[in-house]
Amino acid sequence: MNHPTPVIGKFYDRTGISFPIGNIRCHALKFSFEQLHRSFPSHSHSSNSWEIHYIAYGKGRITLAHIPFQVGPDDLFITGPHMEHSQTPDPDDPMAEYCVYLKFESGNSTLIQGKNPEFLNRFLSTDQYLGQDKQNLHSLMQTLFQELEHRTIGYRTVLEALLTQLLVLIVRDLEVAEHPEPSAEFSLTDRNYLMIEESFLYEYRDLTLEKLASRLALSPRQTERLLRKHYGKTFLRKKFEAKMSAALVLLRDPANTITDLSDMLGYSSVEHFSAAFRQYYGISPREWRKKT
């Protein structure tokens, strides 16, 4: 069943939705659906709080625990208690996201208990997650926001059921991510090794997963799996590290200003470059240059 997409710019933070699941109580503190036109700096939420983000369309970048990732349509990411995260929309195609903010409480000292349904304990044990949704969460989010918008008879009961279903489907996404379908193994030949190393060494600014996959004659998903297997890193993490390595080389040339470096490395601003450099090296580019 198709549901009309709610108008972008919907915010609901006084719904009073609170209901029991298992041995604990779930409070729905905030719902929002908006297209991001500004960045959200790094922040975290309180104890026993989880924020669920689903990208409906558009693109952007997020950081989870200070590691940057590109996100796009159908990406789902979750941030649990005290988990640092930030969001930066793509200026040409800003992401539009659904966001649901839940807080859980229990009469006991811990949320994870034997009396809870298995799916609930699985969700509560997740402090962060990023991956592609495989459960058609978009349709569920549309239905949920339609109920919030129209508030027809029985909408609270429907919302409680939809939120429970949301948690179940998220856990199914987690299970798919942890147990992917079996596929053929891909070996890292000497030729592929050199191709990968040279791609990151010389194209750290503009290299994409799709471009690298094409060179290796693999799909993007297979290429990501290959990098994880042989390097223990995602494509984005390896590209980030390649940029940081290049930054040190470029910083040693006094002719390069910090603004020049930001552009050479593909950052949208000096501030973004400086923040990334400090995140990786624990010192700003200017401070590093003064010490060397």
N, C-alpha and C positions, 0 to 999 in steps of 0.2 A: 504494500500500500504506500503510495507516494504522499508526502506531506509537504505543504508549502514551507519554504525556508523563512524563518522569522526575520523581521527587519534587522539589519545590522545596527548595533548600538543598543542592545537590550541588556538591562541590568536589573537583577532582583536580589536584594540583600536583606529583606525583612519578610521572608516567607513563613517563618515559624514552623518549618517542616522539621519534625523530630520524631523518630520512631525506633523501636527496638529491632535489632538483628542479633539473633543468638542471645548471648549473655551481656551485650553492651548496647548502647544507644547511639544512634547516628543523627547528627545535627547537620542539616544542609544550610550553611551560612551564606553562601553566595553563588549566584549563577550569572554568567555573562556571555554575550555573543557579540564580538566586535572585530572590526578590521583595525589592526594596529598601525598607527601612523607615527608613533613615537616609540622610543626604546624604553624598556623597563629595566632599570639598573639592578645589579645583583641584590637579592633579598632572600629571606627565608621565612617560614611560618612556624607557629608555636607548636608545642608538644601536642601529640595526638591529632595533628592536622595533616590532611592530604589535599593536594590540588591536582585536578585532572584536566589536562589540556588536550583538545582534539583540533587539528588544523583542517578546516573545511576546504580552503583553497588559498592560493598565494604562497609566498616563500619567505624565509627569514633565517635567522640564526639564533640558537639558544646556547646557553652554557649550563652544564650540570656539573656541580662540584668543580668548577673552574675549567672545565674542558669544553671547547666550542664544538657545535654540531650544526650542520645545515638541516633545515626542516622544510617540508612541503605538504601537499595535499595528502590526507589520510594518515599523517603521522600522529602518533599518540605519545604524549610524555606525561609522566607522573612525578611529582615532587612530594616527598614525605616530610616529617617533622625536621626542622632545622636544616633542611637541604638547600644550600645556596644555589640560586638559579637566576638567569637574566634572559631577556628577550629583545631581539633587534629585528625589525621587519625589513624586508628587501624594499628599497625606495621605489623600484619600478613595478614591483608586484607584491605589495604588502600582504602578509598573511592575515587571514580571518580565522579566528579560533573560538571554539566553545570552551568555557572554563567552568568547572564545578568545584567548589571548595567545601570539603566535608571535615567535620570534627567529630571524634568519637570519644565516649566517656564510659567508664566502668566503675562499679562499686569496689572492685579489687584494684590491686596495685598494677596489674598488667592488663593490656587489651587482649592479647592472644591467650585464649583459654580453650580447654577441651570441650566446653559446652557450645562453643561457636561452630557455625557451619564451616566446612573445610575451605570453601572459597573465601570466606571472610578472613580467616587466619592467614591465608595465602596473600591476600591483598595487604593486610596490615603488616606483613613481614617485608613488604617492598618499600624501600626508602627512596628509590629512584628507578625510572624506566624510560627508555626511548625506543620506539619501533613502529613499524607499519601496522596499522589496524587490519585485521583479517575477519572481523566479526560484524561489519556494517554498522559501526557506531554512529555514522552520520545520520542514518535513518532514526536511530533511537534518540539522538540529540535533538533532531527536528521535532519529534513527537513530544519530548520533554519540554522544550521551549514553547511549543504550541499550548500545552497544558498550563504553563506558567502565564502565558499571555492572555488566554481566554477565561481561565478559572471557572469553568462550568461545573455543574453539580458533580461532586465526587472527585474533584481534581486532586485533592490531597492524597486520597487513597491510591489514585493512579500514579501520582508522583513517587510515592513510597515504593510502589511496585517497579517503576521505571528505574529508580536509583538502585534498588537491589539488583535488577537485571543488569544495570551498568557495571556494577562491581563484578558480577559473574562473567560478563563478556570480557572485561579487562583481564581477569584471571585467565580466561581462555587464550587471550592474546599472549599473556606471559608464558603459558604452557607451550604455545606454538613456537615462541622465540627460543625457549630452552630445549625443545625437542623438534628441530626442523626435519622436514622430510629427507630421507636418505638420498644421497646423490653420489655421482662419480667423484673420486678423488682427483685432485689436480696437482701435479708435481711441479716443483719450481726448477726448471732447467737452467743451465748456465746462461743461456740466451735470455730467458725471461728475467732472471735475476738482474742481469746488466740493464735490461730494458726498464725494469722497475726503478733501479737505483738511479739511472741517468734521468729518468722522467722527473723524479722528485728533486734531483740535484740541480737540474737546469730549468725546470718549469714549475718551480714552487709557487709562482704567482698565479698562473692560469690553468694549471693541470686540473682536470675533472676526472671523476671516477669513470664516467662514460668514455672519455678519451683514452684513459689507460686500459680499460677493458677491451676497447677496439684493437689496440695494439697487441694485446695478449690473445686475441681471438676468443675471448670469453664474454659472458654476460656480466653486467655490473655486479649482480649478486654473487656470481662465482668468483669474481675478482676480489670482492670484499672478503669472501671466505678464505681465499688464497692468502691475502695479507694477514688475516687473523691467525691462520695456521702457521705461517712461516716467520711472521714478525711479531705476532702477539698484539697487533694494533689495528685499529680501523683505518680506512683511507684518510678520514679527516684528521685523526690524530697524527698519522705519519706526515701528512701535508703540513700540519701545524708545526711539528718538530723540524721539518725541512725549512720552513720559513724562519724559525728561530735560529737555526744554524746559519742560514744565509745572513740574518740580521747582524750577527757578530762580525762576519767578514766585511759587510758593507759599513759597519760602524767604524772599522779601523781606518777607513779612508776619510780624512778630515774634509774632503771636498763635498761629501754627502751630508746634507742637513737632515735633521730628524724628519722634516716634512718630506724630503726626497725619499728617505727610507720607507716611510709609510706608503708612498705611492709605488715604489719599486716592489714592495712586498704584497701589494694588492689590498691594503687596508683602506677603509672608507674615510678615515680621519686619523690625525696624529694621536688623538686621544685613544682610539681603539688599538692602534699599534702599541702605544706606551703601556696600556693596560694589559695587553697580551704578553708583552715582553716582561713586565713586572711579575705577571702570573707565573711565567716559566722560569725566570732567573732570580726572582725575588728582589729586583733592583730596577730602576728606570733606565731607559737607554742613555739619557744624559748623565746619570750617575755612573753608569758603566764606562762611558767614554772618558769621564774625568779620572777614573781610577786606572785606566790603561795607558 
